[in-house]
Amino acid sequence: MILSEQDLTALWVTIKLASVSTLVLLIIGTPIAWWLSRSQWRFKFIIEAIIALPLILPPTVLGFYLLISLGPNGPIGGLVNLLGGAPLAFTFTGLVIGSVFYSMPFVVQPLQNAFTSIGSRPLEVAATLRASPLDRFFTIVVPMAKPGFITASVLGFAHTLGEFGVVLMIGGNIPGSTQVASIAIYDHVEALEYGQAHWLAGSLLLLSFLLLVVVYGANRRYTVAQP
């Protein structure tokens, strides 16, 4: 048995969702992680707790509140509607928003740890050479935090692959639009189509394994390369 056309479409939607979400998370998460690693604000732990909340919060709970927020009467959906935009609930864009919230800690925390491990000494030396803060970040911090960026990217991508509760609440189950692989697997199992479920689940299992191999392999090479 091979993957059906609908299964391939669901797999493509999943990969596209993971790719777009990871890119958005890196853009948003990098400055947040940098601020958390450098800030001395006494209430910084509150921000860290909010970012880590998806780690313990049931996905359906997060998905429910995001659905309310993205709806026409919610704060986000209402603002979009006021600006003349299309509804966000049950759309691919809505899935991306939900995935960004759901996978945020898997990107921010590795980056924060990588930034913290650099310390202040390299930046202080660069400052004495009159390097600007932006120049210091891109020429010193980013290269030294490369393993953190790799880990954050792969974990954010892989975590999005396995989403179920959040995407089901926000996007529903629309084939070709919001139906991701995890939901398609559930549909197959519910219909007692175990053969098709095996093929699709096996594809996600193999992809997730390869992503983790990339993380551990990259971190091992970086560790060996260190003096």
C-alpha positions as CSV (number, residue, x, y, z in Angstrom):
1,M,0.0,0.0,0.0
2,I,1.3,3.5,-0.9
3,L,0.3,6.9,0.3
4,S,-2.9,8.2,-1.3
5,E,-3.1,11.6,-3.0
6,Q,-4.9,13.0,0.0
7,D,-2.2,11.6,2.3
8,L,0.5,13.2,0.2
9,T,-1.4,16.5,0.3
10,A,-1.7,16.3,4.1
11,L,2.0,15.5,4.3
12,W,2.8,18.5,2.1
13,V,0.6,20.8,4.2
14,T,2.4,19.5,7.3
15,I,5.9,20.2,5.9
16,K,4.8,23.6,4.6
17,L,3.3,24.5,8.0
18,A,6.4,23.4,9.8
19,S,8.7,25.3,7.5
20,V,6.8,28.6,7.6
21,S,6.3,28.3,11.4
22,T,10.0,27.6,12.0
23,L,11.0,30.6,9.9
24,V,8.6,32.9,11.7
25,L,9.7,31.5,15.1
26,L,13.4,32.2,14.3
27,I,12.5,35.8,13.3
28,I,10.4,36.4,16.4
29,G,12.3,34.1,18.9
30,T,15.8,35.3,18.2
31,P,15.4,38.9,19.7
32,I,13.2,37.5,22.5
33,A,15.9,34.9,23.4
34,W,18.6,37.5,23.2
35,W,16.8,39.9,25.5
36,L,16.1,37.1,28.0
37,S,19.8,36.1,28.0
38,R,21.0,39.6,28.6
39,S,18.2,41.3,30.6
40,Q,18.6,41.9,34.4
41,W,14.9,42.7,34.8
42,R,13.8,41.2,38.1
43,F,10.4,40.0,36.7
44,K,12.0,38.4,33.6
45,F,10.9,35.0,35.0
46,I,7.3,36.0,34.2
47,I,8.1,36.3,30.5
48,E,10.0,33.0,30.6
49,A,7.0,31.3,32.3
50,I,4.6,32.6,29.6
51,I,6.9,31.3,26.8
52,A,7.2,27.9,28.5
53,L,3.5,27.6,29.1
54,P,2.8,25.4,26.0
55,L,5.2,22.8,27.4
56,I,2.6,21.9,30.1
57,L,-0.6,23.3,28.8
58,P,-2.9,20.7,27.1
59,P,-2.9,21.5,23.3
60,T,-6.7,21.6,23.1
61,V,-6.7,24.3,25.8
62,L,-4.3,26.4,23.9
63,G,-6.1,25.7,20.7
64,F,-9.4,26.7,22.2
65,Y,-8.2,30.1,23.4
66,L,-6.4,30.7,20.1
67,L,-9.6,29.8,18.2
68,I,-11.6,32.3,20.4
69,S,-8.8,35.0,19.8
70,L,-8.8,34.4,16.0
71,G,-12.5,34.3,15.7
72,P,-14.5,37.3,14.3
73,N,-15.3,38.4,17.9
74,G,-11.9,37.8,19.3
75,P,-9.2,40.5,19.7
76,I,-7.0,39.3,16.8
77,G,-9.8,38.2,14.5
78,G,-11.8,41.3,15.3
79,L,-8.8,43.6,14.5
80,V,-8.2,41.7,11.2
81,N,-11.9,42.0,10.3
82,L,-11.8,45.7,11.1
83,L,-8.9,46.1,8.7
84,G,-10.8,44.3,6.0
85,G,-8.8,41.1,6.2
86,A,-10.0,37.6,5.7
87,P,-11.0,35.4,8.7
88,L,-8.1,33.6,10.3
89,A,-9.8,30.7,11.9
90,F,-9.9,27.5,9.8
91,T,-7.2,28.8,7.4
92,F,-3.6,27.9,6.8
93,T,-2.6,31.3,8.2
94,G,-4.5,30.5,11.4
95,L,-2.5,27.2,11.6
96,V,0.8,29.1,11.3
97,I,-0.3,31.5,14.2
98,G,-1.2,28.6,16.4
99,S,2.0,26.7,15.6
100,V,4.1,29.7,16.4
101,F,2.5,29.9,19.9
102,Y,2.6,26.1,20.4
103,S,6.3,25.7,19.4
104,M,7.7,28.9,20.8
105,P,9.5,27.3,23.8
106,F,11.2,24.8,21.5
107,V,12.9,27.7,19.7
108,V,13.4,30.4,22.3
109,Q,14.9,28.1,25.0
110,P,17.7,26.6,22.9
111,L,18.6,30.1,21.6
112,Q,18.5,31.6,25.1
113,N,20.8,28.8,26.4
114,A,23.2,29.3,23.5
115,F,23.3,33.1,24.0
116,T,23.8,32.7,27.7
117,S,26.7,30.3,27.2
118,I,28.6,32.9,25.1
119,G,29.1,35.2,28.1
120,S,30.0,38.8,28.1
121,R,33.7,38.7,27.4
122,P,33.7,38.3,23.6
123,L,31.2,41.2,23.3
124,E,33.3,43.4,25.6
125,V,36.4,42.8,23.5
126,A,34.5,43.6,20.3
127,A,33.2,46.8,21.9
128,T,36.7,47.9,22.6
129,L,37.3,47.6,18.9
130,R,34.4,49.9,18.3
131,A,32.1,47.3,16.9
132,S,28.4,48.4,16.9
133,P,25.9,46.3,18.9
134,L,24.4,45.0,15.6
135,D,27.8,44.2,14.2
136,R,28.7,42.4,17.5
137,F,25.5,40.3,17.3
138,F,25.9,39.1,13.7
139,T,29.7,38.7,13.6
140,I,30.2,37.2,17.1
141,V,27.0,36.0,18.7
142,V,25.4,34.3,15.7
143,P,28.5,32.2,14.7
144,M,29.2,31.2,18.3
145,A,25.5,30.3,18.8
146,K,25.3,28.3,15.6
147,P,24.5,25.0,17.4
148,G,21.7,26.7,19.3
149,F,20.2,27.9,16.0
150,I,20.4,24.4,14.5
151,T,18.8,22.9,17.6
152,A,16.1,25.5,17.7
153,S,15.3,25.2,14.0
154,V,15.1,21.4,14.0
155,L,13.1,21.2,17.3
156,G,10.7,23.8,16.2
157,F,10.2,22.1,12.8
158,A,9.9,18.6,14.4
159,H,7.5,19.7,17.1
160,T,5.2,21.3,14.5
161,L,5.1,18.0,12.6
162,G,3.4,16.2,15.4
163,E,0.8,18.9,16.2
164,F,-2.8,17.6,16.6
165,G,-4.9,19.3,19.2
166,V,-3.9,22.9,18.4
167,V,-4.3,22.5,14.6
168,L,-7.5,20.6,14.9
169,M,-9.1,23.3,17.1
170,I,-7.9,26.2,14.9
171,G,-7.9,24.7,11.5
172,G,-10.4,21.9,11.6
173,N,-9.9,19.1,9.1
174,I,-10.2,20.6,5.6
175,P,-8.4,18.4,3.0
176,G,-5.8,20.3,1.0
177,S,-6.0,23.3,3.3
178,T,-5.8,22.6,7.0
179,Q,-5.6,18.8,7.2
180,V,-2.2,17.9,8.4
181,A,-0.6,14.4,8.6
182,S,-1.4,13.8,12.3
183,I,-5.1,14.5,11.6
184,A,-5.1,12.3,8.5
185,I,-3.6,9.4,10.6
186,Y,-6.4,9.8,13.1
187,D,-9.0,9.7,10.2
188,H,-7.4,6.5,8.9
189,V,-7.5,4.8,12.3
190,E,-11.1,5.9,12.9
191,A,-12.0,4.3,9.5
192,L,-10.0,1.1,10.4
193,E,-7.6,1.8,7.5
194,Y,-4.6,0.7,9.5
195,G,-2.4,0.1,6.4
196,Q,-2.7,3.7,5.2
197,A,-2.2,4.9,8.8
198,H,1.0,2.8,9.0
199,W,2.5,4.4,5.9
200,L,1.7,7.9,6.9
201,A,2.8,7.4,10.5
202,G,6.0,5.7,9.3
203,S,6.8,8.7,7.1
204,L,6.5,11.1,10.0
205,L,8.5,8.7,12.2
206,L,11.3,8.6,9.7
207,L,11.3,12.3,9.1
208,S,11.4,13.1,12.8
209,F,14.2,10.6,13.4
210,L,16.3,12.2,10.6
211,L,15.8,15.6,12.1
212,L,17.0,14.5,15.5
213,V,20.1,12.8,13.8
214,V,20.9,16.2,12.3
215,V,20.7,17.9,15.7
216,Y,22.9,15.4,17.5
217,G,25.3,15.1,14.6
218,A,25.7,18.9,14.3
219,N,26.2,19.3,18.1
220,R,28.8,16.5,18.1
221,R,30.8,18.1,15.3
222,Y,30.7,21.4,17.0
223,T,31.8,19.9,20.3
224,V,34.7,18.0,18.7
225,A,35.8,21.2,16.8
226,Q,36.1,23.1,20.1
227,P,39.7,23.5,21.4
